[in-house]
Amino acid sequence: MTYTYIMNTSSSFTITTTNKLNNEFTTEYDGDEAYAISIIDTFKETYLTSIREPYLAYIRGYFQDIIDKDKKRYTRYELETFSIQQTEWIKWNADNTVVTPFCDALAAGRGVDRLVLLNKVGTKILEISSFLGKQHMFEDLLNGATSEEEIKAIRLPFSQKFRELGA
């Protein structure tokens, strides 16, 4: 999308936008040059947002689907305990003398050493954190793009569908 503006007078200007199909849209405004530039910047950001949104939705959906598939390995009540396990692991990771009653009971019920269970919980937490970091990396690439061309130049290693969206 291209934008041009023409100052008609010191207090009036015209903005013409041209899309990829060479359709032109012209609007007249009252205001100075700084106002014209701010309107063009707003148009540009709105346009870029409209291009980014399907890509962002795809990225979020892709990563959410993987998490959802992983969650299917667990029962609902197991999933409900993950936040307890995480809280206890974070405290234990900061101070390995801290009491972890839920994880201790879980380890005893499984017949494994408490440290084995806590390390397993920690591994899962770090895997999810790394996974979330990858999602945010791709989102940051998209959100940092300043033009349609930059958005469409981004390549995601996991997606034919993403390329079908135009990137």
BELSUL-V404566 format. One record per residue. N is the residue number from 1. RES is the residue in one small letter. PHI is phi in whole degrees, -180 to 180 (NA if undefined). OMEGA is omega in whole degrees, -180 to 180 (999 if undefined). D_FIRST is the distance of its C-alpha to the first C-alpha in whole Angstrom. Layout:
n->(N/N)
res->(RES/RES)
phi->(PHI/PHI)
omega->(OMEGA/OMEGA)
d_first->(D_FIRST/D_FIRST)
This chain:
n->(1/2/3/4/5/6/7/8/9/10/11/12/13/14/15/16/17/18/19/20/21/22/23/24/25/26/27/28/29/30/31/32/33/34/35/36/37/38/39/40/41/42/43/44/45/46/47/48/49/50/51/52/53/54/55/56/57/58/59/60/61/62/63/64/65/66/67/68/69/70/71/72/73/74/75/76/77/78/79/80/81/82/83/84/85/86/87/88/89/90/91/92/93/94/95/96/97/98/99/100/101/102/103/104/105/106/107/108/109/110/111/112/113/114/115/116/117/118/119/120/121/122/123/124/125/126/127/128/129/130/131/132/133/134/135/136/137/138/139/140/141/142/143/144/145/146/147/148/149/150/151/152/153/154/155/156/157/158/159/160/161/162/163/164/165/166/167)
res->(m/t/y/t/y/i/m/n/t/s/s/s/f/t/i/t/t/t/n/k/l/n/n/e/f/t/t/e/y/d/g/d/e/a/y/a/i/s/i/i/d/t/f/k/e/t/y/l/t/s/i/r/e/p/y/l/a/y/i/r/g/y/f/q/d/i/i/d/k/d/k/k/r/y/t/r/y/e/l/e/t/f/s/i/q/q/t/e/w/i/k/w/n/a/d/n/t/v/v/t/p/f/c/d/a/l/a/a/g/r/g/v/d/r/l/v/l/l/n/k/v/g/t/k/i/l/e/i/s/s/f/l/g/k/q/h/m/f/e/d/l/l/n/g/a/t/s/e/e/e/i/k/a/i/r/l/p/f/s/q/k/f/r/e/l/g/a)
phi->(NA/-115/-130/-135/-135/-127/-78/-81/-142/-70/-126/-144/-149/-122/-114/-116/-112/-126/-90/-65/-90/63/-81/-107/-128/-119/-137/-100/-133/-102/147/-91/-63/-61/-66/-61/-64/-65/-68/-61/-61/-66/-58/-61/-66/-64/-64/-64/-62/-66/-79/-66/-53/-63/-69/-62/-62/-65/-59/-63/-65/-59/-69/-64/-60/-66/-63/-61/-63/-65/-65/-65/-74/-119/-80/-59/-68/-66/-60/-66/-91/-60/-67/-66/-59/-63/-60/-65/-64/-60/-65/-65/-63/-78/-151/-73/-99/-68/-78/-127/-61/-69/-63/-63/-66/-63/-64/-63/-63/-84/76/-122/-65/-54/-66/-61/-66/-62/-66/-66/-61/-62/-61/-64/-62/-69/-62/-65/-62/-64/-61/-63/-61/-64/-58/-66/-61/-66/-63/-62/-59/-66/-69/-85/-68/-110/-152/-60/-63/-64/-62/-74/-84/-71/-116/-102/-70/-107/-145/-75/-58/-61/-65/-66/-71/125/-90)
omega->(177/-179/171/173/-179/176/179/177/180/-178/-178/178/179/176/175/175/179/179/-175/179/-178/172/-180/177/-176/179/177/-178/169/180/-177/-176/179/178/178/-180/180/177/178/179/178/177/-177/-178/177/179/180/177/-180/177/-178/-170/180/179/178/179/179/-180/-179/179/179/-179/178/178/180/178/179/178/179/-179/-179/178/-173/173/-179/-177/174/179/-179/179/-176/-179/176/179/-179/-180/180/180/-180/179/-180/180/178/-178/-173/174/-178/178/178/-171/-178/-180/178/179/179/178/179/179/179/-178/178/177/180/-179/177/-179/-179/177/177/177/-180/178/-179/180/-179/176/-180/179/179/179/178/177/177/177/-178/177/179/177/179/177/-180/-178/179/-180/-176/178/177/-179/178/179/-176/178/-179/179/176/-175/-172/-167/166/-179/180/178/178/177/177/-180/999)
d_first->(0/4/7/10/14/17/20/22/25/26/25/23/19/16/13/10/7/6/5/6/9/9/10/10/11/13/15/18/20/23/23/23/20/20/19/16/15/16/14/11/12/13/10/8/11/11/8/9/13/12/11/14/17/18/18/20/22/23/24/26/28/29/31/32/33/35/37/38/39/41/42/44/47/48/50/48/51/50/47/48/50/47/46/50/50/47/49/52/51/49/52/54/51/52/56/57/60/59/60/58/60/57/56/60/61/58/60/63/62/61/64/62/62/60/58/57/55/54/52/51/49/48/46/45/43/42/41/38/37/36/34/33/32/30/28/27/26/24/22/22/20/17/18/18/15/12/9/8/10/13/13/14/16/18/21/24/27/28/26/25/24/21/20/20/18/15/16)
